[in-house]
Amino acid sequence: MSARRQAVDDALTRLSRLHPRKIDLSLGRLQRLLAALGNPQNQLPPTIHVAGTNGKGSTCAFLAHMARSNGQKVHVYTSPHLVDFNERIQIDSQPVGDQTLIEAFARCEAANFGEPITFFEITTAAAFLLFSEHPADLLILEVGLGGRFDATNVIANPILCVITAIGLDHQEFLGDTIEMIAHEKAGICKFGVPTIIGRQQSPEAEAALLKEAHRVGALTYVWGQDYRAYQQHGRLTYEDESRVWDLPSPGLIGPHQIDNAGAAAACAAVLQWPEKCVADGIAHATWPARLQNITRGPLGEIARDHKAELWLDGGHNPAAAAALSHALADMDEREDRPLVIIAGFSPNKDVEGWCSQFAGLARRLIAVEFSSGRGGSQTAEAVAAASNTAGLRAETATGLLQAVKNAAKELPAPRILIGGSLYLAGEALALGGSPPHQTPG
């Protein structure tokens, strides 16, 4: 490990100790720090703010590729990271360099003066500091958790807001019902700001989003009312009251990506980006750990040796699992392979709900543990028990390598999915599957 990489890791460890809780949704602590830094959140490039339960990262990827195709210089802020923290802060679409990140952290630590602040809050402050000091045409800003009290919601004047599909996740912070969660996500809506509301699986979620958006005076563009996106003849059709676009099929795999690409296209329509740039962005968007085919590294080699397919996805709630199971079922119609799932989960995740989406589709599940993430993972035994309860036969393995070796022996040659957690996906990529980004020094 280089000295600069070690310095980044040391800084991240220090920042994680500034607050006793990993998550403590509030804006006051961050507003205090930003004021001490000169309020960089007021000096950001024009910003698209993206919230939702599922599909945020993919929508950000489509938007970034569209904007770059339109000749724009784009900054991107997403979370969590898969391998290196630098992935979260992309300056001109490249992960921030180690030295630049170290210096930004040092400035934030000095300005914070040892006061309590969560890890996400102070690292968001560092991101805003960097984005404010590097000119760009656009910032694509993904919400971390929720919306109303998420650290990213200190921005006052986004040019556009997007809310993707709402599902049950993080109930301990956002509420126990779809309506409560949607209300919190809609907290990013601002008076007079166009807000794209993506396709919702729940009418209750859509109603709650619209209620809050209309309360604050946001200008809403709603899937099914103001725009539609659907697949036909292997193409993506986008239509609203003033245009019909014939677009390529999304570069990201799965039927759910039609909805995400459609929401991004609606953003482009509002911003009056050319159809050609929208088409290029949809066709060429990439986003790691979103139904990503792994062909390299130790895991890919094991799969190849057994003529198996290996896929990776970070979806970690039942709604994401439902979308993923539909995508895998569609693959199965084209090529019949037994599906074997390798899964691990962070604490408090609905393992039984996730596994139930694959009952009857997957042949078995292999439960593993991971060490990344502040909370670690649930035990493999607990995951296996929940999977069995959900009707999906399960066993355990001591790690990803053993699990992939076990799964690859299935006959006929299987399709293997590693899923359940972005942290587990990150560990798979760190093993050499396919680095998500190249980080400059």
Number of C-alpha atoms within 10 A of each C-alpha: 6 8 9 15 16 12 16 22 16 12 16 16 12 12 22 18 14 18 15 12 12 15 15 16 18 16 16 13 17 23 17 15 22 25 12 15 19 11 17 20 24 14 15 24 22 16 20 21 27 27 32 26 22 23 25 23 24 21 28 26 26 30 27 26 24 28 23 18 19 17 11 15 18 24 26 26 26 20 18 17 15 25 20 19 19 20 24 21 27 23 22 20 17 18 23 22 19 21 15 13 23 19 14 18 22 13 14 21 20 12 16 20 10 11 13 16 26 24 22 22 25 24 25 23 26 25 23 24 23 22 25 18 12 12 17 17 16 22 27 26 25 24 26 22 23 26 27 22 21 23 26 25 22 17 17 12 18 21 18 23 26 27 30 25 24 26 23 21 24 17 16 8 14 23 16 13 15 20 22 18 26 31 25 23 28 27 19 30 33 23 15 15 18 22 29 27 27 27 24 20 12 13 12 16 21 22 15 20 27 22 15 20 25 15 12 16 15 21 19 20 21 20 20 14 9 14 24 21 24 15 17 10 7 10 14 22 19 22 20 17 9 7 11 14 17 16 22 18 22 26 17 24 17 20 17 19 22 23 23 29 33 26 30 27 31 28 22 18 20 14 12 9 16 14 19 14 19 27 23 21 28 30 20 17 20 20 17 23 25 23 22 21 19 24 19 18 16 16 22 21 16 22 24 17 11 17 15 25 20 28 20 27 23 24 23 23 24 22 21 22 22 19 18 25 20 17 17 22 18 13 14 15 9 8 10 13 19 19 22 25 28 26 29 30 28 24 12 13 19 19 26 20 19 25 29 20 22 26 18 10 17 22 16 22 28 27 29 27 22 24 13 16 12 9 11 14 22 20 18 23 16 16 27 25 19 21 27 19 16 18 16 24 18 22 19 21 17 13 16 23 15 15 22 25 15 15 27 24 16 18 11 13 19 22 25 25 26 29 27 29 23 27 24 30 27 26 18 26 22 16 18 15 23 19 18 18 16 13 16 12 13
